[in-house]
Amino acid sequence: MSLMAEMNHKALKLGLPISVHFDLTYRCNERCVHCYLDHDDHGEMTTAEITDVLSQLAHAGVFFLSLSGGEVFLRRDFFQIVEHARKLLFNVKVKTNATMIHEKEAARLRELGIEQIQISVYSHRPEVHDAITKLPGSLHRTIRAIRFLKSQGLKVSISNVLMGGNFSDQQGVIDLAKELGVVYNLDPTITPKMDGDTSILGLRIAGSELKQIFHNQELVGDVEEFCAPPPPPGEDIMNGFPCSAGHTACYISPYGDVFPCVQFPLPSGNVRRQKFLDIWRDSPQLSEVRSIRARDLPTCSTCSHVGTCTRCPGLAYMEGNMRGPSTADCEKSYQRTGIPSANMLKKARTSSSGPLIQIQPLAGSEVLYASSPKANQLSA
Amino acid sequence: MAEKYIARSSAIAARMLGGEMMIMSAADSTFFTLNEVATVIWQAADGCTPLSTIVSQKICRDFDVDDDHAQRGAERFVDELSQHGILLVSDQPLIKSSPSPETQ
């Protein structure tokens, strides 16, 4: 076991929040088509409130701190917040679009000992990237900032969210990352908006495109191993947790709301009204999340993918049941292995035992069979 | 032998986890966990107390080990952490800001 894995295991055993994602603002200078946030300011925490929360997080044992948004550089007190975080010896990662980073900001980030800067890049072509961010010139500014950050010796990673509109530019972004000397991370996940609006899910890449990704050796390494059928789950799997959300990690919004994860909008407390540790230890919502084992999942516990699926309990929650399947992850498991999930089979059965009288499509029109992956994707 | 003074670098991330200190170097992302004895040395690395004094006053007293053995172990530990830029070492007292209370 690596030291990092040991540390996570120990934090889980001790019930400590080792990792926190803290959004400092939802305001942003970009308007990305797939963004799940409302960019109006509904009363962000003040500098004093944020620094107090950071001190509480350090006291609670948090080690990994991700500062994100919105665009964090829109907060005039951003460096004051980072300075405080570094005095408290957090391992700090900053997520940004980097359009507001110049030489001076890059040098300051270096001085403050930031662990990593994660930057969103959607394409190597300005016409595609800028169409997604809706900010003319944004790709040029982002790439210029990456060069400033690299010249300071900082660790930079590109996060490439894939959608239908930029899927074909993926290799271009990989090549751009190589040219810039930064790490490339791919993310095919589009989540519903935080208010539950699912309209942006139509931007998700198609199942056939997911399959291409999962069978790309450059991205996944050993394709045969990565796409192998899941082994039968053992007792350890059935008694295991789905992910770190609420167990060793949580999310804090700019308004002080605490959630199990940024992708799991289950309100669990607010640091403006309660101490962070009281929320972490006593929140009934977090307790409920922590109580769930794989064996408790009505559909997923019967699924052959239960031990290898990337099932996100937050996405399941947004579909209506935190113990239910996350259909986007069912799709991923299916496209990776070619084996339908228990949820897909259940839906196919339900569909086939539908109404006794059905209107048949005309010959030549598009038919989406209930058992096809496309049909499941549409139902996501 | 020349006296050694040690101080914690500010280019690190650190936190106590269940009685052990976790440290990550910002320079090379090397990750360490310090055992109880090493944690005591780390916490006492204020830049102005000689390493020999830290060992004799904190390690030998609290962990019931002989001075020679403890000094040799402490030297090795300090050398290793200094190679990763996690501890600053000098034969003169180092001026350093006081440690964060959260790592105490």
Interface residues (C-beta under 8 A of the other chain):
Chain A: L3 M4 E6 M7 K10 A11 L14 L16 I18 S55 A58 H59 G61 V62 F63 R86 K87 L88 L89 F90 N91 V92 G113 I114 E115 K155
Chain B: S10 A11 I12 A13 A14 R15 M16 L17 G18 M22 M24 A26 S29 F31 F32 T33 S100 E102 T103
